[in-house]
Amino acid sequence: MKQLDPKQLTERENYKFLIGSIIPRPIAFVTSISEDDVVNAAPFSFFNIVSSNPPMISVSIQRKVGQMKDTARNIKQKGQFVVHIVDTDNVEQVNETAANMPPHESEVERAQLTLVESTKIAVPGVKESKVRIECELDTVLELGGDENNVGCDLIIGKVVYYHIEDTIYEDGKINPQKLAAISRLAGNDYAKIGEQFTIERPQ
């Protein structure tokens, strides 16, 4: 078995081993608003549930050369954001929003997505998503390195409202096949939900 010390590896090498082994990863498509009221949208695959009581989710946003990305900066300043689940119907458009664009330009327009008003927060959501989760900021943690070389911003948000498309909502649950969520692998690769199986948990 190959044995490697992460301290002896470059940032890029660590990144490749992590995204290549921790798979599949759900994708959070996040909308936020800048100081100039421009709607920013970007996908992130360092994303998961933090807690169900209270309902909280996390999105880790890697910095670029120590600089906070637009999404993290917007969330820290405004305290609100919307998380959308990426699926087979919208993944191509969401991929368009990953382009490097200046803060005053909107990725939503580039991807020809449709903004819709949120219920509890000022940040709009995107219509082309079967699940939208409105969030208010709970915590921002600057992680990695030191104060002069922060690696990422870990955003923890409290869920304040759900929007779930009727076609995937069944008996108080979400049908995973109808949601058809897309997961992130490594490089330019993604995966669909494949064969499902059930294992009963021990008592």
Disulfide bonds with the S-S distance in Angstrom:
none
